[in-house]
Amino acid sequence: MNKMKIKSVLVTGASAGIGKEVARQLALKPEVETIYLACRNEQRALMAKQELERKTGRAIFKVLIMDVSKIASVLAALNRLKDPVDAIVMNAGGFGGEKPMRITEDGVTELFAQNVLGHVVFLERLLSSGQLTQAAIFVGSEAARGVSKIGIKRPASSSSEEFGKVISGSAYVGKKMDVFSAYGEVKQIGTLWMAHVARRHPTLRILTISPGGTNGTQAANSQPVPIRLFYNYIFLPILGPILGLVHSLETGAARIVNGLFNDSLLSGHFYACKANTLTGRMVDQQEIMPALGDEVLQCMASEAIYSVLPADVLEVEEGLKEMPR
């Protein structure tokens, strides 16, 4: 079923990979009249804009400079975004660069900052100002519920304190770094937060959707050389497809675009691949990990996020930071 009438969409991380391909596919829909390319690098954003205009034959793209890993950059972008938007795709993210556990100026790990922090501020501000009119998608990952076939452990955090330790990086002190499992922990926190937001805003569609194992994302480009070489030249192009764990960039992006317009998907839920795989049909992840539907757990994850934000940054309803157990 498709009843969504979306005319304007903002996509974060839109200068490359899934974000740029999502923007391209959105432009192929005649009803979409404006697409904001929210990117941290102006030169790359302008190059992406030119390429997208050439490929789609439509001059509907607008550049918005925003680095979602920095609260100050997000607030500056919000000040420049004057018009309401019908939908946003929170795609920007990654494995945290060469130092995923480095603590940023906002007091969280680089890994958490890149994937969740700025998106929280951005979405909450749009909601409090009434600038988001229809839908929001957080681009998730199967890592949020674990993928044992490739060694990604199921996240075990189950309290505000434990979520807080993931956000601050203290959960990994003294342990051998497993960036992929840590990425799953971070994505799980973002997914639980989105479910909490959906319950607070029942008239909007708030979803988490994974693109699955997708080639061409450039997610590992900032990783140390051994990981980057394995990921980009062995796993994605060769091993992943053989194991049925990787599909094309077009397929991964289409999941996000289809999810944005398909209002048969339940708001507040997380849609991704079936258990222990990264390709194929999408299913509601609560079938695999029922804890994702636990309202108390959703509140605790959200509380852990809000607790690290300055009091004057988050403009949400009174008492949100002190949620009941």
C-alpha positions in Angstrom: 0.0 0.0 0.0 1.3 3.4 -0.9 -0.5 6.5 0.4 2.4 8.7 1.3 2.4 12.1 -0.6 6.0 13.1 0.0 7.2 16.1 -2.0 10.4 17.1 0.0 13.0 14.8 1.5 16.3 15.5 3.3 19.0 12.8 3.2 22.1 12.9 5.4 25.4 11.5 4.2 24.2 12.1 0.6 27.5 12.8 -1.2 28.3 9.1 -1.7 27.2 5.5 -1.2 23.7 4.7 -0.1 22.8 8.3 0.6 23.6 9.5 -2.9 21.8 6.5 -4.4 18.8 7.1 -2.2 18.7 10.7 -3.5 19.0 9.4 -7.1 16.1 7.0 -6.7 13.9 9.6 -5.0 14.4 12.0 -7.9 13.0 9.4 -10.2 9.6 9.8 -8.5 7.8 12.7 -10.2 6.0 13.7 -7.0 9.2 14.5 -5.2 10.0 18.1 -5.9 12.9 18.9 -3.5 15.8 16.8 -2.2 18.2 18.2 0.4 21.7 16.7 0.2 22.9 17.1 3.8 26.7 16.6 3.7 29.7 17.6 5.8 32.0 18.4 2.9 30.8 21.2 0.6 33.0 20.3 -2.4 31.8 16.7 -2.4 28.2 17.7 -1.9 28.4 20.0 -4.9 30.0 17.3 -7.0 27.2 14.9 -6.0 24.6 17.5 -6.8 26.0 18.0 -10.3 26.2 14.2 -10.9 22.6 13.6 -9.6 21.3 16.4 -11.8 23.0 14.9 -14.8 21.8 11.4 -14.1 18.2 12.2 -13.3 17.7 15.2 -15.5 16.1 17.1 -12.6 17.4 20.3 -10.9 15.6 19.6 -7.6 18.7 19.1 -5.3 19.7 21.5 -2.6 22.9 21.3 -0.6 22.8 21.7 3.2 26.2 21.5 4.9 25.9 19.5 8.1 28.3 17.1 10.0 26.1 14.9 12.1 29.0 13.9 14.3 29.1 17.5 15.7 26.2 19.1 17.6 27.3 22.6 16.7 27.2 21.8 12.9 23.7 20.2 13.3 22.4 23.3 15.0 23.9 25.6 12.4 22.3 23.5 9.6 18.9 23.7 11.4 19.2 27.5 11.4 19.7 27.4 7.6 16.8 25.0 7.0 13.9 27.5 6.8 11.2 25.4 5.2 9.4 22.3 6.5 10.3 18.9 5.0 8.0 16.0 4.5 10.5 13.3 5.3 14.1 12.7 6.3 16.5 9.8 5.8 19.1 9.6 8.5 21.7 7.8 6.6 25.1 9.3 7.6 27.2 6.9 9.7 30.1 4.5 9.6 32.5 2.6 11.7 33.9 5.6 13.5 37.0 6.2 11.4 40.6 5.2 12.4 39.8 5.9 16.1 36.2 4.9 16.8 36.6 5.2 20.6 38.1 8.7 20.4 35.9 11.0 22.5 34.6 13.9 20.6 34.1 17.5 21.8 30.5 16.5 22.6 31.7 13.8 25.1 30.8 10.7 23.1 32.7 8.2 21.0 33.4 9.0 17.4 31.5 5.8 16.6 28.4 7.0 18.4 28.7 10.6 17.1 28.9 9.5 13.5 25.8 7.3 13.7 23.4 8.6 16.3 24.2 11.8 18.2 23.6 14.4 15.5 20.6 12.6 14.1 19.0 12.7 17.6 19.4 16.5 17.8 18.3 17.0 14.2 15.1 14.9 14.4 14.1 16.1 17.8 14.5 19.8 16.8 12.5 19.2 13.6 9.7 17.6 15.7 9.6 20.3 18.3 9.4 23.0 15.7 6.8 21.2 13.6 9.2 21.2 10.6 8.8 17.5 9.9 5.4 16.7 8.4 5.3 13.0 7.6 8.1 10.5 8.0 11.6 9.8 9.3 13.8 6.8 8.6 16.9 5.9 10.6 19.2 3.8 8.4 19.9 0.8 10.7 21.9 -2.4 10.5 21.4 -6.1 11.1 24.3 -5.7 13.5 21.8 -4.2 15.9 20.5 -7.7 16.6 23.7 -9.6 15.8 24.9 -11.6 12.9 26.6 -14.7 14.2 27.6 -15.9 10.7 30.1 -13.1 10.4 31.0 -12.9 14.1 28.9 -9.9 15.1 27.6 -10.5 18.6 24.1 -9.7 19.7 24.1 -6.5 21.8 23.7 -7.3 25.5 23.1 -3.8 27.0 19.8 -3.7 29.0 19.9 -0.7 31.2 20.4 3.1 31.0 23.8 2.7 32.7 25.0 0.1 30.2 23.8 2.1 27.2 25.6 5.1 28.7 28.8 3.1 28.8 28.5 2.3 25.1 27.9 6.0 24.3 30.9 7.1 26.4 33.1 4.2 25.3 33.8 3.0 28.8 32.1 -0.3 28.0 35.2 -1.2 25.8 38.0 -0.1 28.1 40.5 -2.9 28.7 38.9 -5.1 26.0 40.1 -6.1 22.6 38.4 -3.8 20.1 35.7 -5.4 18.0 34.5 -2.5 16.0 31.7 -4.4 14.2 30.1 -5.5 17.4 30.5 -2.0 18.9 28.8 -0.7 15.8 25.9 -3.0 16.5 25.6 -1.7 20.0 25.5 1.8 18.7 22.9 1.0 16.0 20.8 -0.8 18.5 20.7 2.3 20.7 19.6 4.4 17.7 17.0 1.8 16.8 15.5 1.8 20.3 15.5 5.6 20.4 13.5 5.7 17.1 10.9 3.4 18.5 10.6 5.7 21.5 10.2 8.7 19.3 7.5 6.9 17.3 5.4 6.3 20.4 5.7 10.0 21.2 4.6 11.1 17.7 1.9 8.6 16.6 0.7 10.7 13.7 4.1 10.4 11.9 5.8 7.4 10.5 9.1 6.8 12.3 11.0 3.7 11.1 14.4 2.0 11.2 15.3 0.2 8.0 18.5 -1.6 7.2 19.8 -1.5 3.6 21.3 -5.0 4.3 24.8 -6.1 3.2 25.4 -3.5 0.5 28.3 -3.1 -1.9 29.6 0.4 -2.7 28.8 2.1 0.7 32.4 3.3 1.4 31.7 2.5 5.1 35.1 1.0 5.6 37.2 3.6 3.8 38.3 5.3 7.0 39.3 2.0 8.7 42.9 0.8 9.2 44.4 -0.6 6.0 43.9 -4.4 6.7 40.2 -3.9 7.5 39.7 -1.6 4.6 41.4 -4.0 2.1 39.5 -7.0 3.4 36.1 -5.2 3.4 36.4 -3.4 0.0 38.4 -6.0 -2.0 37.5 -9.4 -0.6 34.3 -9.4 1.5 32.1 -7.0 -0.5 32.9 -7.9 -4.1 33.8 -11.6 -3.7 33.2 -13.4 -0.4 29.9 -11.7 0.6 28.0 -12.4 -2.6 29.2 -16.0 -2.6 27.8 -16.4 1.0 24.6 -14.6 0.0 25.5 -11.7 2.4 25.9 -8.8 -0.1 23.7 -7.2 -2.7 24.0 -4.2 -5.0 24.0 -0.5 -3.9 20.8 -0.1 -5.9 19.1 -2.9 -4.0 20.2 -1.5 -0.6 19.1 2.0 -1.4 15.8 0.8 -2.8 14.9 -0.7 0.6 15.2 2.7 2.2 13.2 4.5 -0.6 10.5 1.8 -0.6 10.2 2.0 3.1 9.8 5.7 3.0 6.8 5.5 0.8 5.3 2.2 2.0 2.9 3.1 4.8 2.1 -0.6 5.4 5.3 -0.8 7.5 4.5 -0.2 11.2 5.8 3.0 12.7 8.3 2.4 15.5 9.5 -0.9 14.1 12.8 -2.0 12.7 12.8 -3.8 9.3 15.9 -5.7 8.1 16.9 -9.1 6.7 15.9 -12.5 8.2 18.0 -14.0 11.0 21.7 -14.6 10.3 21.7 -13.1 6.8 22.2 -9.7 5.2 20.2 -10.1 2.0 16.8 -11.2 0.9 13.3 -10.3 2.2 12.9 -7.8 5.0 11.1 -8.8 8.1 10.1 -7.0 11.4 13.2 -7.5 13.6 11.0 -7.9 16.7 10.4 -11.4 15.3 14.1 -12.1 15.7 14.8 -10.0 18.8 11.6 -9.3 20.8 13.5 -7.0 23.2 13.5 -4.4 20.4 9.8 -3.9 21.1 10.3 -3.5 24.9 9.0 0.0 25.8 11.1 0.1 29.0 14.3 -0.7 27.1 13.4 1.9 24.5 13.0 4.5 27.2 16.3 3.5 28.8 18.2 3.8 25.6 16.7 7.2 24.9 17.4 8.4 28.4 21.1 7.4 28.0 21.2 9.5 24.8 19.5 12.6 26.2 21.6 12.5 29.4 24.7 13.4 27.4 23.2 16.4 25.6 23.4 19.9 27.0 20.2 21.1 28.5 19.7 23.9 26.0 20.2 21.6 22.9 17.3 19.3 23.1 13.9 21.0 22.6 11.4 18.3 23.5 8.4 18.0 25.8 8.8 18.7 29.4 10.2 15.9 31.5 11.4 13.8 28.6 14.9 13.3 30.1 13.4 11.8 33.3 11.4 8.9 31.9 9.7 6.3 34.1 11.0 2.7 34.3 
